[in-house]
Amino acid sequence: MWNAIADVAADTKRAEREDFNKRRSRRTKLCMVKEMDSSLSSKMTTTADYAPMDVEVLIDIDVDPEDKSDYLADICTSNGDDSDDIYNNIFEKLGLDSNLLMHDDHDTNRWYVRDLRPLHPYTNVTTGETCENLLRMNRKSSLSKTTMNEILTEFSKALPVPHNLPTSFDNLLNCMRILDLFCKKVLCSLCYQELDKEKKTCMNSSCQQFQSSKAETHIVFSGDIKRLLTYIVSRTLKEIDGYKIMINDDVFLKYDDDIVSGEKYQNLLKSQSDGLFITLIIHLDGLPLVKTTKLSLWALSASIVELHPQLRQRRRNMMLLSACIGNGKPDVFGWLNSVVEQLMDLKLRGIVIRTETNEVRHYSCYFHGIVGDLPALAFVLNFKGHTGYFSCFFCFLEGIRNGKMLFPYTSPLLLRTSDDWCRDSEEAVRKKENVLGHHGISPIADLFDGDWPNSIMIDYLHASLLRHVKTVVVELTSRLSKNDCKKLDELLKSQKFPHFFNRKLRGVLDVSYVKATEWRSLVLYALLPKFLPFFDDDIVAYLSLFVCALRCLHGSPLNQISRRSREEISAVLIDLYLKFHSEYFVDQETLTCHLHAHYPRQFGRHGNVSCAATFSFEDFLGSVGSSYHGSRSIGAQLVLYYNIDVFLQDDVIYEDGVVDYSKTLPVDCIDRFEVVDEIVVQCHRRLCNCDNVNSCISVFRRHFIRGFMYHSLLYNKRQTSVSYFVADRNNNDQLNFGKILLFFKLKDKMFSLIESYEEKHKFSDFFINTRFYNNICKVIDLYFFVVQKISCHVKRVVPVQSILRHCIVFDSNDALVVTPVSRLDEHD
């Protein structure tokens, strides 16, 4: 009898499972693929234009679920017979993000067919879902291949037999149909001829490493650029279309300072009536991999201009075009020739995108600019380095050697034109010598139609933050006594910022490991209020020329002014700063200092300095360059894990899109909060006729305003962050500052209760007796404000839409110095 009951129960379970799988199969949309036979191994070939490595696929798609013997592929011979019900939730317990989970009705990667077979007979979890989650676990945890093999082996032992779990990492990749998007070449490091694939030796008889078995090599991986770009554009097409609508708005163009509102992009936009084009920013940089062998990675990457800055800066929306691994710096022509050929083909033919409505669009492709640090730019532009006499990309200013190369202030500057650049580079090739900084023609010149130097973008991360600002701060702190230096160091370290500042300030005693984001927080916000008590007013006023100019080029003040006005203001301030630089800092007029003279023109041409910054590129390169284990086959590992990332990014629906600036949403409601503030009660009387205030009003601790989170003092998990001090504007268009006590909802309207701080005096009053007061008084008061140290105990009910921005508060002797956050969308 018991056996009969067990058989009936088993049949019921089997029927439920089969019905579940049929419904799952109907929900899942499988894309069109070539007909595959029923064998476990099949080959896939790529297009004729570009043929990366063939990919093994280990998926049986013709399995009959009615046949028990074929229902599960017996790829594991484990004797384990314990079913583990907890296995279904293992990835949740490992802490994988919920926004990385696959939707059942998602159009998957075009080359990937999800395996819909159950993982084992006692679960409804499919093999495909399990393999996808294992792959995400591998990338999130940065597990090596050996570790993954051990995990898969242990999981196989815990599962009932038979089951479909791959027993090795290679089998897992085969099941997931991971494409190899890169073509590998091994080049001789001397002649840059490709090594013989069989003998693995240089066959160039004129090379010193001819037929040498221990030849120094550079391994070059060239990506399938057209396919990579097609993946990203297809996945982000909705965001691209939405951002292009904003670009055509006149108010947006007047006040916005993104790349798309710059002169260079606007000229391209006017020449393309249909708007179906994609523009790329190219980045080049190097990264050390192994210090003992001096093995390094040089990478060429790109981002898409038509994406909103927040999406443009994310790793998954960037492309690795090419990577070169070897000892020392590679030959730029030997490395980039094959990549440039692909990019030129992309420029000539464009890409074809199929929308969700099956509309076929042909996008043209253009290249906006090249960005990188000075050595990388000089390397790819075939130009003289920063120690040369004519090493400025933008003008003909000749340097003076005084222990180091200096570029004294000169006005006006003789600027380089496209004709000058073309003529001098061709002359350098003809004469085979340096001509006004040119060594020859750049290998990427044709990509930009020879539009140099207009296509060169200055990276303020390296030029300003890591070089010039660091030099100035080190020089200033060297003039302080030990006690003052220690006191300043403690003040900087204790400074509080809003919660989205991932890095706080470092001290000034040791600047060896200070990051660029920390220098940015110092120069944009803390430099003037923190240095003011320790230095003469005159030198701080001089520094304010640079700070205010950089703030104008970085972000708009609270009183919004046009981008053209910001460009003109910054040009005047930077000119004054460079003119008097030698009086305050002797022998510090290096190339990085001189490049600031070209910042205002760069702002007009390419947008704000954060658009041209390499924060996101450095982050992307760091993530690629850290994806290896051990010291062997590093290049192959980097490419393998990048291929996996491309697969996961293309195959997964991400729910964290661009910030919705219209999003206004209260968060963290407080139950049974008793309203005691009289001003809130009065507000209730004006808007509502009921007598029960507490039942009519809902109180919240936090609030999303225009897509960004604001705290109130009721939020007790804020720790040391200060995200409750804000600037707002009243009905009379007057700026006010204060701290948010709470948020409340009344009659479907959201309000904040703010305790105000009265303005004490202008920040420019600190410099009223300095030589630069007349130059900075109007500008500096747009970015820095001085309020009473203690609030005036005046509480105001402010609609949340009137809150403008987070503010950073600095404690002065008898007052508070307040400055608004410059940008909320810059990579941190």
PAPA-11900 format. One record per residue (C-alpha): residue in one letter; x, y, z. Coordinates in steps of 0.001 Angstrom, whole numbers, plus 500000, padded with zeros to 6 digits. Example, Ala and Ser with C-alpha at 12.3 -4.5 7.8 and 13.67 -1.06 7.14 Angstrom:
BEGIN
A512300495500507800 S513670498940507140 
***
This chain:
BEGIN
M500000500000500000 W502741502442500955 N504540501743497696 A501344502502495771 I500895505796497640 A504528506717496903 D504047505953493203 V500946508155493042 A502784510987494831 A505741510656492489 D503464510760489438 T501741513866490813 K505072515589491421 R506248514646487950 A503073515996486353 E503355519270488273 R506986519625487262 E506272518948483590 D503394521437483589 F505631524034485249 N508369523549482656 K505900523862479786 R504618527156481162 R508195528359481711 S509053527423478132 R506100529412476794 R507091532476478838 T510714532419477790 K511393534015474425 L514209532238472651 C515888534205469889 M516518532949466385 V519526530660466043 K520767528244463418 E519412524730463493 M521388522585465861 D521447518801466048 S520770516823469187 S524382516124470084 L525851517655473204 S528589519454471246 S528107521801468311 K530208524480466668 M529214528063465964 T531036530185463378 T530953533972463251 T530587536403460389 A533030536459457507 D534213539946458340 Y535584538925461691 A536127535423462928 P537039535025466589 M537695531682468148 D535070528971467582 V532936528335470613 E532025524941471995 V528406524556473054 L527381521806475440 I523590522000475420 D521151519342474320 I518033521165473122 D516147518148471805 V515538516365475081 D512259514562475505 P511029515128479071 E508853512024478825 D511876509739478425 K513326509162481868 S516625507860480518 D517213510987478380 Y515476513419480675 L518722514300482422 A522158514276480854 D524275512027483020 I527337514288483206 C528076513442486807 T528796510016488297 S528530511080491906 N527025508562494285 G525450511246496447 D521735510689496914 D520779513510499286 S518456516133497831 D519259519625499038 D516189521846499119 I518290524771500345 Y520249524673497078 N517527526693495359 N518314529707497551 I522080529386497680 F522700532375495433 E520496534558497577 K522492533465500609 L525723534288498788 G524522537887498576 L523991538301494832 D522234541532493891 S518551541156493138 N518850543374490076 L521053540746488448 L518318538121488319 M517122537049484895 H513574537767483830 D511837534775482298 D510438536798479408 H513707538525478544 D515157538261475043 T518429536555475778 N521780536815474082 R521260535988470412 W523822533170470498 Y522593531667473736 V519700529243474187 R518813528753477820 D518779525155478947 L515247524588480270 R515819521128481689 P515436520781485472 L518710520701487353 H517710517356488885 P514469515340489172 Y513411516907492482 T513428520610491615 N511787523062489240 V514983525132488944 T516327524885485407 T519889524085484442 G520203527347482519 E519265529506485506 T521702527648487741 C524572528049485284 E523826531756484890 N523852532302488646 L527066530311489041 L528697532508486433 R527545535663488214 M528825534283491493 N532197533687489864 R532486537254488575 K531194538905491710 S533540536921493940 S536511536983491498 L537008533255491891 S539786531479490024 K539185528613487632 T540609526135490151 T538286527357492886 M535288527159490569 N536183523574489667 E536280522690493360 I532921524375493996 L531284522604491068 T532693519277492233 E531331519752495757 F527946520894494450 S527808517816492233 K528362515568495230 A525475517195497098 L522983516852494242 P520921513734493547 V521955511575490621 P521320512032487752 H521669515814487441 N522678518385484844 L525142520544486775 P528438521012484869 T531342519472486744 S534035521885485557 F534407525566484739 D535130524756481085 N531881522805480825 L530062525703482460 L531392528123479831 N530418525719477067 C526902525424478441 M526586529207478596 R527869529558475024 I530399532256475890 L531763533892472744 D535425534756472362 L535168538342471116 F538919538839470749 C541534537824468208 K544963537029469646 K548296537906468048 V551778537360469477 L554179540037468219 C557936540307468460 S558770543176470808 L561547544429468477 C560216544213464913 Y556510543747465768 Q556093540974463230 E553699538210464205 L555450535116465543 D555188531816463732 K552207530034465290 E553819526592465207 K557426527398466073 K556485530433468228 T559596532288467051 C560212535485465115 M560753534686461422 N562021538158460475 S565621537530459380 S566593541166459973 C565403541089463598 Q567795540498466497 Q565359537907467884 F565273535897464636 Q564339532284465489 S565123532909469153 S563337530516471499 K563281533145474278 A562091536131472282 E560520539065474109 T556930539414472930 H553837541573473192 I550502539757473138 V547779541791471421 F544062541044471826 S541875542894469304 G538155542953470019 D535259542458467641 I534388546139467917 K531283546145465744 R529695543342467751 L530613544906471098 L529142548254470058 T526008546575468713 Y525497544791472045 I525689548015474047 V523593550159471693 S520880547488471443 R520706547184475220 T520654550959475858 L518676552097472809 K515784553383474904 E518119555553476993 I519930556828473882 D516654557875472245 G515504559578475442 Y518718561544475849 K518660562680472212 I515244564225472825 M516745566300475653 I519624567412473433 N517259569264471092 D515799571408473885 D516961575058473743 V516908575548477526 F518968572382477938 L521588573656475487 K521778577051477191 Y522475575811480704 D523637572209480376 D527372571590480229 D527572567987479039 I529547566966475947 V526412566992473810 S525930570736474330 G529525571538473360 E530477573136470061 K532066570034468548 Y529073567776469121 Q526560570452468127 N528336570952464798 L528077567220464162 L524411567233465186 K523604569983462678 S525268568040459870 Q523224564886460607 S519577565631459929 D518236562171460800 G520125561966464110 L520932558283463586 F524548558284464623 I526675557096467524 T529708559004468786 L532591557461470696 I535212558826473072 I538483556902472904 H540668556381475965 L544171554943476174 D546155554135479292 G548592551659480769 L548450549591483936 P551229547623485681 L550353543964486229 V553425542235487705 K556043544442489341 T558839541873489438 T558757541226485683 K557528544728484744 L554635543130482901 S552066545767481988 L548696546113480304 W547989548807477720 A544320549140476863 L542278551068474316 S538680551566475435 A535673553636474421 S532413555074475746 I529263556312474001 V528531560050474049 E524795559653473387 L524260558012476767 H523396560118479797 P526572560822481830 Q525460558453484594 L525021555596482118 R528045556594480068 Q530304556146483084 R529199552622484007 R531482549700483325 R528942547676481397 N528483550502478874 M532186550760478041 M534049548747475446 L537482547206475582 L538681547725472015 S542156546268472335 A544634545129474975 C548387544682474759 I550284542700477407 G554051542727477566 N557136544131479230 G557427547875478752 K555606550193476369 P554580548658473021 D555076550182469592 V551932552214468979 F551732551353465272 G552432547663465722 W549793547439468408 L546975549593467007 N547093548870463268 S544546546039463351 V542261547953465729 V542350551107463618 E541344549060460573 Q538256547858462426 L537442551362463655 M537776552777460141 D535452550058458850 L533025550962461644 K533222554619460632 L532567553815456956 R529789551228457393 G528255551980460781 I526125549440462631 V522642548015462137 I520298547843465137 R516946546081465351 T514552547697467814 E511953545974469989 T509349546727467303 N511552545000464682 E512444548346463131 V515849548213461452 R518024551282462005 H521370552043460428 Y523573554139462712 S526614556004461453 C529613556053463771 Y531867559005464550 F534698559670466975 H534420562676469253 G537791562798470968 I540727561061472599 V541348561351476343 G544068560143478672 D546919561328480839 L549759563290479208 P552159560348478629 A549378558255477078 L548243561106474822 A551802561827473699 F552223558101473032 V549153557673470819 L549469561084469123 N553123560442468232 F553965563672470045 K556704564905472338 G556306564122476037 H555778566677478786 T559536567248479169 G559904568550475599 Y560239572180474565 F557102572159472390 S555090569626474372 C551772571513474567 F549213569967472227 F547263573204471809 C549769576025471323 F553315576790470187 L554538577994473589 E558191576987473955 G559335575724477317 I562386576839479296 R564586574300481034 N565452575212484612 G566097571869486258 K562722570886484786 M560723572090481814 L558786575257482645 F556219577165480596 P556101580790481806 Y552928582824481446 T552453584230477947 S549480586137476572 P548111585874473987 L549007582311473063 L549723581258469489 L547308578362469072 R547844575323466878 T545333574785464068 S544394571628462189 D546472572793459226 D549473573436461485 W549157569984463023 C548890568234459659 R551797570187458149 D554166569691461084 S553404565984461524 E553995565305457814 E557221567292457937 A558360565235460928 V557801562055458910 R559685563472455953 K562646564737457987 K562528561864460507 E563033564294463378 N561068566255465954 V559209569186464380 L557624571534466937 G556744568578469146 H555678566170466392 H557447562850465891 G555178561906463011 I551571561128462106 S549339559559464735 P548030556050463952 I544512557216464865 A544569560461462845 D542162559176460171 L539543558299462787 F539185561981463641 D539696563268460075 G542881564984461210 D540910567357463465 W543796567938465845 P544098569408468397 N540316569999468601 S539732566291469253 I542144566151472209 M540402566285475589 I542351567372478674 D541895565008481597 Y541540567165484692 L541902564075486887 H545593563844486024 A546432567400484931 S544649569236487751 L543966566879490652 L546885564451490699 R549484566920489437 H548828570632489863 V546659570570492996 K548958568074494662 T552005570241493882 V550338573374495256 V549138571691498473 V552527570100499155 E554235573454498644 L551786575270500933 T551934572747503764 S555735572825503657 R555498576454504774 L553539575559507914 S554970574684511291 K554664571092512478 N551915571960514947 D549867573862512359 C550378571116509813 K549186568493512287 K546171570611513231 L545226571120509573 D545639567402508985 E543193566575511788 L540650569141510578 L540654567699507073 K540261564115508272 S537318565004510530 Q535352566846507842 K531904565369507155 F530303564974503725 P526972563721502301 H526458559966502223 F527240559582498500 F530851560737498965 N532527557333498955 R535878558817499934 K536437561427502605 L539384563797502914 R542877562578503659 G545347564588505677 V548282566619504373 L551050564909506344 D551340562067503827 V549955562675500338 S551533559594498740 Y548308557597498646 V545726560353498276 K543268559441495521 A541994561747492798 T538483561830494295 E539972563032497585 W541925565780495818 R538689566729494059 S536810567096497356 L539664569166498721 V540066571642495871 L536370572106495045 Y535037572378498593 A537501572319501487 L540591574164500283 L539419577727500891 P537505577364504210 K540064574981505745 F543223576797504614 L541941580273505463 P542918580187509189 F546453578930508438 F547609581217505609 D547612584890504738 D544398586181503233 D546276587260500116 I547523583793499183 V544118582208499906 A542532584898497725 Y544997583965494991 L544057580283495350 S540387581255495109 L541042582345491511 F541837578745490646 V539092577229492828 C536355579479491428 A537511578912487846 L537448575151488369 R534018575333490018 C532694577258486988 L534089574614484643 H532876571750486829 G529268572560487703 S526654575294487793 P526103577431490932 L522763577606492731 N521928580810490873 Q522020579240487442 I524012581085484797 S524527580180481161 R527426577993480090 R528749580818477909 S529008583108480949 R530772580386482928 E533285579958480118 E534035583694480025 I534330583981483817 S536701581028484049 A538873582409481237 V539429585661483147 L540131583924486465 I542573581372484999 D544433584077483106 L544948585996486366 Y545937582831488204 L548632581922485677 K549825585516485386 F550721585753489089 H551621582092489613 S555384582662489672 E554999585205492506 Y553445582673494864 F555019579412493643 V558537579637492250 D559542577275489425 Q556195575466489418 E554922576536485966 T555057573047484494 L553071571764481523 T550189570645483750 C549983574172485135 H550091575710481646 L547341573421480314 H544812575231482501 A545065578153480071 H543246575942477552 Y540505574779479950 P537922577468479006 R538222576634475298 Q537935572947476169 F534783573747478151 G533191575412475135 R534246572613472815 H533707569482474934 G531634570490477966 N532485570484481673 V535756569061482941 S534073566021484494 C532919564898481015 A536532564686479868 A537775563185483133 T538985559602483131 F537426558567486461 S535145556057484758 F537805554865482312 E540300554286485120 D537653552351487027 F536868550253483948 L540538549586483234 G541121548638486868 S538273546131486783 V539618544561483576 G543229544570484747 S542459542884488065 S540633539884486586 Y543431537358486708 H544942534827489094 G548578533803489334 S551288535020486966 R550770532822483901 S548498533387480883 I547419536730482311 G546288538124478974 A544123535103478208 Q542518535358481650 L541749539065481242 V540063538451477907 L538177535387479167 Y536663537195482137 Y535847540236480005 N534006537944477573 I532036536569480523 D531197540093481674 V529996541017478188 F527751537952478137 L526247538685481547 Q525735542371480794 D524095541674477458 D521923538873478808 V520653540464482033 I517984543085482577 Y519334545850484814 E516746547764486751 D519081550546487926 G518835552781484866 V519675556431484651 V518530558603487537 D514977559792487011 Y515202563502487783 S511430563699488068 K511402561051490798 T510059562454494067 L509405559654496508 P509231559549500321 V511098556725502023 D511121555238505510 C507711556120506964 I507389556495510745 D504398554826512343 R502482556661515064 F504512559846514976 E503027562611517082 V503270566004515386 V504128568715517918 D505597571473515734 E503163574364515622 I504159575357512096 V503227571888510828 V499891572126512632 Q499265575514511017 C500087574062507621 H497540571334508275 R494887573887509177 R495418575737505907 L495202572652503714 C492803570374505581 N489499570769507411 C489871567815509774 D490878568115513426 N493067565024513710 V496555566110512672 N498354562871513502 S496031560707511419 C496102563095508464 I499874563610508267 S502431560917507450 V506020561539508545 F509099560184506738 R512789560005507587 R514172560192504026 H513102561412500630 F514088561062496983 I514119564502495384 R514818564663491644 G516269561191491838 F518686561746494759 M518329560787498405 Y518039563382501172 H518104562609504894 S516362564229507826 L517534564398511412 L515038561641512220 Y517100559206510154 N519290557577512804 K521372555403510438 R523166558287508766 Q526299557697510890 T528799560527510209 S527322561656506893 V525585565010506556 S522877564698503915 Y520326566802505777 F521874570269505332 V520410571739502151 A519839574873500139 D516314575825499095 R514627578710497323 N511480580453498580 N508693582096496604 N510651585362496475 D513532583580494697 Q515690583977497807 L518259581344498793 N517962579790502247 F520051577243504105 G519081574873506858 K518853571340508166 I515908569076507443 L514107568018510618 L511574565719508950 F509543565077505819 F505763564863505927 K502920564156503547 L499706566155503644 K496906565951501091 D499117564011498648 K501710566787498803 M505214566366500212 F506803568934502496 S509940569245504581 L510357570954507927 I513623572913507826 E515390574760510623 S516984577836509061 Y520446579347509393 E520660583066508682 E523360584453506436 K526016586280508453 H528053587975505724 K529503587386502276 F532308584878501927 S534193587438499838 D534415589683502923 F537301587503504115 F539339588872501198 I538177592470501160 N541708593773501812 T543456591563499246 R544648592456495744 F542210590044494080 Y539033591093495873 N537517592894492876 N538229589883490657 I536660587243492877 C533969588976494944 K531067588279492579 V532108584770491595 I533122583352494954 D529817584399496522 L528025582170494011 Y529676579058495431 F530498579796499103 F528204581208501797 V528699582191505444 V525837581574507904 Q525396581868511652 K526995579068513635 I523789578475515592 S520428578253513890 C517967581063514371 H515404578481515591 V513078579552512808 K511341576565511286 R509935576650507773 V507636574311505870 V509202573929502440 P507806571908499514 V510334569241498626 Q510475570536495043 S511991573774496382 I515017571970497823 L517902572613495440 R520960570653496504 H522927569009499303 C525398571298501026 I528758570709502679 V529245572557505963 F532620573710507312 D533039574888510872 S534735578282511140 N535591580238514287 D532268581994514792 A530314580920511717 L529608578108509281 V530870578124505704 V528386576424503386 T528976575331499802 P526593573324497590 V527674570058495999 S528935570870492518 R527764567747490665 L525747564703491651 D526404562668488503 E530205562503488459 H531871559128488890 D533022558572492474 
***
